[in-house]
């Protein structure tokens, strides 16, 4: 599988199918990898990658700090995730594309559209994360990691991840760089040598930057309200994907289509067809 160096960070990616380019920000929280489009929860049920490649060149990738992509210890914001996606399109020589995000991937898609509207033909926001419970659980995840660092140090983080091998979403103690620590011995060594107090500040700022509201994060409402980009919003309905977050995006995006379908009725029979129909309309 190919890899590109984007902003100094290795990005694992794949292009599946043929047709207009469709950049896909994966679901999976802090395990946003290519495979989650086919294996995780509702995405295993609706099987988008069994259908979208028939009409689109689907550009799938491991988000930075996830899977086989690399990482860098810095205060990561939605803007950093946008830079990875835009850098990948630039690497492939693509000036405009459709965008789709699942779960936590919706934040980068919204932020991408706000920052680079000239590059976006249309966007699909599927089960956007958000809601008060999501913000609270996200902050708790960072708190657990910082508590582990306080008691065991950065060497302890490396030892834990090397032994357990779990990503940040599966075990908060390992922190946001767990996947890179597990895979890259040199990175792990640099990680352990950091100033722990400076590291704590990076994590605290990252948490606040990513999870700063009780609705869908990613872009400011004023920026979303200025967009002239078609958007399809498909709601989830659980503690991480509050329906209110999807409704918020509908409210803020002037050209949003809100697909008011119950979670239980979102299936392989109707979701891929609805998504492809919407994207086709964007290109007409």
C-alpha positions, 0 to 999 in steps of 0.5 A, a space after each residue: 500500500 502506498 505512503 506519502 510524506 505529508 508535512 513531514 509525516 508519513 501517510 498510509 493511503 490507498 485509492 480504490 475504484 475510478 471516477 471523480 476523487 472522493 477524499 474519505 476521512 475515516 471513522 473510528 475516533 483515535 483509530 481512524 484507519 482505512 479498515 474501519 470503513 469496512 469493519 467498525 459498527 454501522 460502517 460494516 453494516 452499510 459497506 460504503 467501500 463495496 459501492 462507492 468505488 463503482 462511481 468514485 476514486 475513493 481516497 482512503 487513508 490512516 489519519 495521522 497518529 493512527 494505524 500505519 501513518 506517522 505522527 509528531 508530538 505537537 498540539 493537534 487541532 482540526 487544522 492539522 487534520 485538514 492539512 493532512 487531507 489537503 496535502 494528500 490531494 496536493 500529492 496526488 495532483 487533485 485540485 477539487 474533490 468530494 469529501 466524506 467523513 464518518 464519526 470523528 472524521 466529520 470534524 476534519 471535513 467541516 474544517 476542510 470545507 471552511 478553510 479550502 472551499 474552492 477545493 470541495 465539490 460537496 461533502 457527506 457528514 455521516 454520524 458526526 460526533 458531538 453532544 455533551 456526553 461526547 465532550 465529557 468522555 473525550 476530556 475524561 480520556 485525556 485526563 486518564 492519560 495525563 493521570 497515568 503520565 503523572 504517576 508512571 512518567 513517559 517511560 511508563 507510557 512507552 512500556 505500557 503501549 509496547 506491552 499492551 499495543 492498544 490505541 488511544 481509543 481502546 486504552 486512554 492510558 497510552 495517549 494520542 501517540 500510542 499507535 506511533 509508539 507501538 510501531 516506531 521504535 525511534 519515535 518511542 525513544 524520542 517520546 520518552 525523552 521529552 520534558 513531561 511538563 511540556 508534554 502535559 501542556 501539549 495534551 491539555 491544549 490538544 484536548 481543549 482545541 479538539 473538544 471545545 463544545 457540546 455540539 459537533 466540533 471542527 469548524 466555527 459556526 460563522 465559517 460554516 454559515 458562509 459556505 456555498 457547498 452542498 452537504 448531506 448530513 446523516 444523523 447517529 443517535 448515541 452517546 458519541 454521535 448525538 442527533 443534536 450534533 447532526 442537527 447543528 450542522 444542518 442549521 449551520 450549513 446553508 446547503 445542507 440536506 438532512 437525511 432524517 432516517 432512524 439509525 436502525 433503518 440505515 442499511 446497505 440497501 439505502 445508504 450507499 445509494 443515497 450517498 451516491 445520489 447526493 454526490 451525483 447531484 453535487 456534480 450536476 
